[in-house]
Amino acid sequence: MSRIPVTQAPSLLPVLYPAASAPVGRGGNTYIYEAIHTARGAAVSTSTQEVHLYEHFGVQPVRTIKYHSDKVTQIRVREESLMSSSRDGQIAIWDLRQASSAPSLVFKSDDAILSFDLSADSSVLVGGTQLNSDYAAKIQFWDPRAAGGPVKVFEDSHSDDVTQIHCNPNAPKQFLSGSTDGLLCTFDLAQPDEDDALQFVANTGASVSQCGYFGPDAQFVYVQSDMETLQLWTTEATQLADFGDVRELGQGDVTIDYIVKCKYDPGSQRLYMIAGNNGGEVHLLHVGVESMEYIQKLALGNAGIVRGFDWDLSDGWAVAGCEGGKLAWWSKLEQMASSIVTPTSAGPRRP
């Protein structure tokens, strides 16, 4: 594979300046698994099975939720609802307008839940499970209006852990799944059974770690692998681009050791890759079909591997969470200077 050209494009995004940072939980003893932006700030999941809620640029959580008995595998926010899945076989939903620590709804599975999403019209909750002792990897469906067990199960589409579930933001009946088996599947729930609902299958050739829709009509899909590769596909399983190992894209003083995630910005209709290195740096790149454009670097210092990253481009801020237990904020406002003590230990390295 020929080397993908990477050019400089610093003007594609506003320059982001350090705004605040602080340890989460027990600092170096607490992993941050995910950090996502909310209407009020950010939600952060940790290795202590907790979810911390922060206001914008906050260094102390305004609320901490502890419910799950095993690893929190994913968190999502929809309007005033916080949703979390866990290896304990549950998806829990909290109404953030209520002060209660108990979830308002809980959906249960007999298997560890690794990924989930809620359809665009909130009519169906979809979850992907870990391969169980019967060698079944399931896609399960719940009625979001009624707590309890799944109302439908797909068991034949994947042969290993279902690591990713994403509902189409423009088409409530459509969703995609990604798996350790290397397959990317698209479904249409207007069809009654699994064989008919399965629309297209793409074999990416590597274990899918993250994927998601992008494009103005959600007509494309990006796919990341555990081998730090990145591919672009159509929802009809036509490959558009294969960037190979993104660690080979580093040049000059830019070192890339892993992909944190990809983010699509509907405003600019651009797909961005957020990559990191073992030195505590985050690199922002614009992803094209045949090339990438390097935008800027965000430095976290001795903070460990970045697990979670999210932003709000319209308001001009970003948040990141690291394995070393550090939460960091950036802002397009230069006058917001970091003044919070950061962790002194980077903590364990990414496995």
C-alpha positions as CSV (number, residue, x, y, z in Angstrom):
1,M,0.0,0.0,0.0
2,S,1.4,3.4,-1.0
3,R,1.8,6.0,1.7
4,I,-1.3,8.3,2.3
5,P,-0.4,11.9,1.7
6,V,-0.7,14.2,4.8
7,T,-0.7,17.9,4.3
8,Q,-1.0,20.8,6.7
9,A,-4.4,22.5,7.3
10,P,-4.3,24.4,10.6
11,S,-7.1,26.7,9.6
12,L,-9.8,24.0,9.4
13,L,-10.5,24.2,13.1
14,P,-10.2,27.1,15.6
15,V,-7.0,26.8,17.7
16,L,-7.8,25.2,21.0
17,Y,-6.0,26.3,24.2
18,P,-5.7,24.5,27.5
19,A,-8.5,25.6,29.8
20,A,-8.5,23.3,32.8
21,S,-7.4,19.9,34.0
22,A,-7.7,17.8,37.1
23,P,-7.5,14.2,38.4
24,V,-10.6,12.1,38.4
25,G,-11.3,9.7,41.3
26,R,-8.0,8.3,42.6
27,G,-5.9,9.9,39.9
28,G,-3.4,7.4,38.6
29,N,-5.4,4.5,40.1
30,T,-8.5,5.4,38.0
31,Y,-8.7,4.7,34.3
32,I,-11.0,7.0,32.3
33,Y,-12.7,4.8,29.6
34,E,-14.8,7.4,27.9
35,A,-15.5,11.1,27.8
36,I,-18.5,12.5,25.9
37,H,-19.9,16.0,25.7
38,T,-23.3,16.8,27.2
39,A,-25.6,19.9,27.0
40,R,-24.1,21.1,30.3
41,G,-20.5,19.8,30.0
42,A,-19.3,16.3,29.9
43,A,-19.9,12.7,31.2
44,V,-16.9,10.5,32.0
45,S,-16.9,6.7,32.7
46,T,-14.2,5.2,34.8
47,S,-12.6,1.9,35.9
48,T,-14.5,2.2,39.2
49,Q,-17.8,1.5,37.4
50,E,-18.8,5.1,38.0
51,V,-20.0,7.9,35.7
52,H,-19.0,11.4,36.6
53,L,-20.9,14.5,35.3
54,Y,-19.1,17.8,34.9
55,E,-20.1,21.3,34.0
56,H,-18.2,23.0,31.2
57,F,-14.5,23.3,32.2
58,G,-15.3,21.8,35.6
59,V,-12.7,20.1,37.7
60,Q,-15.0,18.6,40.2
61,P,-18.0,16.4,39.2
62,V,-21.4,17.9,39.9
63,R,-22.8,14.4,40.1
64,T,-21.4,10.9,40.4
65,I,-23.5,7.9,39.4
66,K,-22.6,4.4,40.6
67,Y,-25.0,1.6,39.6
68,H,-23.2,-1.1,37.6
69,S,-21.4,-4.0,39.2
70,D,-19.0,-4.6,36.3
71,K,-17.2,-2.5,33.7
72,V,-19.1,0.4,32.1
73,T,-18.7,-0.4,28.4
74,Q,-20.4,2.6,26.9
75,I,-22.2,5.9,27.8
76,R,-24.5,8.0,25.7
77,V,-26.5,11.2,26.3
78,R,-29.8,11.9,24.6
79,E,-31.3,15.2,25.6
80,E,-31.9,15.0,29.4
81,S,-31.1,11.3,29.6
82,L,-27.9,9.6,30.5
83,M,-27.5,6.0,29.3
84,S,-24.9,3.4,30.2
85,S,-24.2,-0.2,29.3
86,S,-22.1,-2.7,31.2
87,R,-20.6,-6.1,31.3
88,D,-23.1,-6.8,34.1
89,G,-25.7,-7.3,31.3
90,Q,-27.6,-4.1,31.9
91,I,-28.4,-0.9,30.1
92,A,-29.5,1.8,32.6
93,I,-31.1,5.2,31.8
94,W,-31.2,8.2,34.1
95,D,-33.3,11.3,33.8
96,L,-30.8,14.0,34.6
97,R,-33.5,16.4,35.7
98,Q,-34.1,14.1,38.7
99,A,-31.8,14.0,41.7
100,S,-32.3,10.3,42.3
101,S,-29.3,8.0,42.1
102,A,-31.4,5.1,40.9
103,P,-32.0,4.7,37.1
104,S,-35.4,5.4,35.8
105,L,-35.3,2.4,33.4
106,V,-33.1,-0.7,33.3
107,F,-32.9,-3.2,30.4
108,K,-31.4,-6.6,31.0
109,S,-29.6,-9.3,29.1
110,D,-28.2,-12.7,30.0
111,D,-24.9,-11.6,28.4
112,A,-22.4,-8.9,28.8
113,I,-23.4,-5.8,26.8
114,L,-20.5,-4.2,24.9
115,S,-22.3,-1.5,22.9
116,F,-25.7,0.0,22.3
117,D,-27.7,2.9,20.8
118,L,-31.1,4.3,20.7
119,S,-32.9,4.8,17.4
120,A,-33.4,8.4,16.1
121,D,-37.1,8.3,17.0
122,S,-36.4,6.6,20.4
123,S,-38.6,3.7,19.4
124,V,-36.1,0.9,19.8
125,L,-33.0,0.3,22.0
126,V,-30.3,-1.9,20.3
127,G,-27.5,-3.6,22.1
128,G,-24.5,-5.8,21.1
129,T,-23.2,-8.5,23.4
130,Q,-20.0,-10.4,24.1
131,L,-19.5,-13.9,22.7
132,N,-21.0,-16.2,25.4
133,S,-20.2,-19.7,26.5
134,D,-22.6,-21.0,23.9
135,Y,-20.6,-19.2,21.2
136,A,-23.4,-16.8,20.5
137,A,-22.8,-13.1,19.9
138,K,-26.1,-11.4,19.9
139,I,-27.8,-8.1,18.8
140,Q,-30.7,-7.5,21.1
141,F,-33.6,-5.2,21.0
142,W,-35.6,-3.6,23.8
143,D,-38.7,-1.4,23.9
144,P,-37.4,1.8,25.5
145,R,-40.8,2.4,27.1
146,A,-40.8,-0.7,29.2
147,A,-37.9,-2.0,31.3
148,G,-37.0,-5.7,31.3
149,G,-35.6,-8.2,28.8
150,P,-35.2,-8.0,25.1
151,V,-38.2,-8.2,22.8
152,K,-36.2,-9.5,19.8
153,V,-32.7,-11.1,19.3
154,F,-30.5,-11.5,16.2
155,E,-27.9,-14.3,16.7
156,D,-26.6,-15.2,13.2
157,S,-25.0,-12.1,11.8
158,H,-21.8,-12.1,13.9
159,S,-19.6,-14.9,15.2
160,D,-17.7,-12.9,17.8
161,D,-18.1,-9.9,20.2
162,V,-20.4,-7.2,18.9
163,T,-18.2,-4.2,19.8
164,Q,-20.2,-1.5,18.0
165,I,-23.9,-0.5,17.5
166,H,-24.9,2.7,15.8
167,C,-28.4,3.7,14.8
168,N,-28.7,5.8,11.6
169,P,-29.4,9.4,12.7
170,N,-31.6,10.0,9.6
171,A,-33.4,6.7,9.3
172,P,-35.0,5.3,12.5
173,K,-35.3,1.8,11.2
174,Q,-31.7,1.4,10.2
175,F,-28.6,0.6,12.2
176,L,-25.1,-0.8,11.8
177,S,-23.0,-3.2,13.8
178,G,-19.3,-4.0,14.0
179,S,-17.6,-7.0,15.5
180,T,-14.4,-8.6,16.5
181,D,-15.1,-11.0,13.6
182,G,-14.2,-8.2,11.2
183,L,-17.6,-7.8,9.8
184,L,-19.5,-4.5,9.4
185,C,-23.3,-5.1,9.0
186,T,-26.1,-2.8,8.1
187,F,-29.7,-3.6,9.0
188,D,-33.3,-2.4,8.2
189,L,-35.7,-3.1,11.0
190,A,-38.6,-2.6,8.7
191,Q,-38.0,-6.2,7.8
192,P,-39.4,-8.8,10.2
193,D,-36.6,-11.3,10.6
194,E,-32.8,-11.3,10.8
195,D,-32.2,-12.7,7.3
196,D,-34.4,-10.0,5.7
197,A,-33.3,-7.2,8.0
198,L,-29.6,-7.8,7.2
199,Q,-28.9,-5.5,4.2
200,F,-25.2,-5.4,3.5
201,V,-22.1,-7.1,5.0
202,A,-18.6,-5.7,4.6
203,N,-15.5,-7.8,5.6
204,T,-13.0,-5.3,6.9
205,G,-10.3,-7.9,7.4
206,A,-9.6,-6.8,11.0
207,S,-11.3,-6.7,14.4
208,V,-13.7,-3.7,14.5
209,S,-13.0,-1.5,17.5
210,Q,-15.0,1.5,16.5
211,C,-17.2,2.6,13.6
212,G,-19.9,5.1,12.8
213,Y,-22.0,6.9,10.2
214,F,-20.8,10.1,8.5
215,G,-21.9,12.2,5.6
216,P,-24.8,14.6,5.2
217,D,-27.2,11.7,4.6
218,A,-25.3,9.2,6.8
219,Q,-24.4,7.4,3.6
220,F,-20.9,6.5,4.7
221,V,-19.2,4.6,7.5
222,Y,-15.8,4.8,9.0
223,V,-14.2,1.7,10.6
224,Q,-11.3,1.6,13.1
225,S,-9.6,-1.7,14.0
226,D,-7.7,-3.0,17.0
227,M,-4.7,-2.9,14.7
228,E,-5.0,0.9,14.5
229,T,-6.2,0.8,10.9
230,L,-8.9,3.1,9.4
231,Q,-11.2,2.4,6.5
232,L,-14.1,4.2,4.8
233,W,-17.1,2.4,3.4
234,T,-20.5,3.2,2.0
235,T,-23.6,1.8,3.8
236,E,-23.9,-0.6,0.9
237,A,-20.6,-2.2,1.6
238,T,-18.5,-0.5,-1.1
239,Q,-15.0,0.4,0.2
240,L,-14.0,4.0,-0.4
241,A,-10.6,4.1,1.2
242,D,-8.2,2.0,3.2
243,F,-5.6,4.1,5.1
244,G,-3.9,1.1,6.5
245,D,-2.0,1.4,9.8
246,V,-2.4,5.1,10.8
247,R,0.7,4.9,12.9
248,E,2.7,5.1,9.7
249,L,1.2,8.6,9.0
250,G,3.4,10.3,11.6
251,Q,6.0,12.7,10.3
252,G,8.4,15.2,11.7
253,D,7.6,15.8,15.3
254,V,4.2,14.1,15.0
255,T,4.1,10.6,16.4
256,I,0.9,8.5,16.2
257,D,0.6,5.4,18.3
258,Y,-3.2,4.8,18.2
259,I,-6.5,6.1,17.1
260,V,-8.7,7.6,19.9
261,K,-11.8,8.0,17.7
262,C,-13.3,9.6,14.6
263,K,-15.8,12.4,14.8
264,Y,-18.1,13.7,12.1
265,D,-19.0,17.4,12.1
266,P,-22.4,18.0,10.4
267,G,-21.8,21.7,10.1
268,S,-18.7,21.5,8.0
269,Q,-19.6,18.0,6.7
270,R,-16.0,16.9,7.5
271,L,-14.8,13.7,9.1
272,Y,-12.0,14.1,11.7
273,M,-9.6,11.5,13.2
274,I,-8.4,12.0,16.7
275,A,-5.1,10.2,17.2
276,G,-2.8,10.0,20.1
277,N,0.7,8.9,21.2
278,N,2.3,7.4,24.3
279,G,3.8,10.8,25.1
280,G,0.4,12.3,26.0
281,E,-0.3,14.2,22.8
282,V,-3.6,14.3,20.8
283,H,-3.5,15.0,17.1
284,L,-6.4,16.3,15.1
285,L,-6.6,15.4,11.4
286,H,-9.2,15.9,8.7
287,V,-9.9,12.6,6.8
288,G,-10.5,12.8,3.0
289,V,-11.0,9.9,0.7
290,E,-7.5,9.9,-0.7
291,S,-5.5,12.0,1.8
292,M,-5.5,13.5,5.3
293,E,-4.8,17.0,6.5
294,Y,-3.0,17.7,9.8
295,I,-4.7,20.4,11.9
296,Q,-3.2,20.8,15.4
297,K,-1.8,19.1,18.4
298,L,-3.2,19.1,22.0
299,A,-0.8,18.2,24.7
300,L,-1.8,16.5,28.0
301,G,1.6,16.0,29.5
302,N,2.4,12.9,31.6
303,A,-1.2,11.7,31.6
304,G,-1.2,8.2,30.0
305,I,-3.1,7.0,27.0
306,V,-6.1,9.0,25.9
307,R,-9.2,6.8,26.1
308,G,-11.9,9.4,25.6
309,F,-12.3,12.6,23.6
310,D,-15.2,14.7,22.5
311,W,-15.8,18.3,21.4
312,D,-18.5,20.9,20.6
313,L,-17.1,22.7,17.5
314,S,-20.0,25.2,17.5
315,D,-19.0,26.4,20.9
316,G,-15.3,25.8,20.4
317,W,-14.3,23.5,23.2
318,A,-13.0,19.9,23.7
319,V,-12.6,17.4,26.6
320,A,-10.3,14.4,27.0
321,G,-9.9,11.6,29.5
322,C,-6.8,9.5,30.1
323,E,-5.8,6.2,31.5
324,G,-3.8,8.0,34.1
325,G,-7.1,9.5,35.5
326,K,-6.7,13.0,34.1
327,L,-9.6,15.0,32.7
328,A,-8.5,17.9,30.5
329,W,-10.4,20.7,28.8
330,W,-9.6,23.0,25.9
331,S,-11.2,26.2,24.7
332,K,-10.9,28.5,21.6
333,L,-10.6,31.3,24.1
334,E,-6.9,31.9,24.6
335,Q,-7.4,33.7,28.0
336,M,-8.6,30.5,29.6
337,A,-5.3,29.3,31.0
338,S,-4.8,26.0,32.9
339,S,-4.4,26.5,36.6
340,I,-5.4,23.1,38.0
341,V,-2.9,20.6,39.4
342,T,-2.5,17.6,37.1
343,P,-1.8,14.0,38.2
344,T,1.8,13.2,38.9
345,S,1.5,9.6,37.7
346,A,0.6,8.5,34.2
347,G,-0.8,5.2,35.5
348,P,-0.8,1.9,33.6
349,R,-0.3,1.8,29.9
350,R,-3.0,0.8,27.4
351,P,-3.1,-3.0,27.1
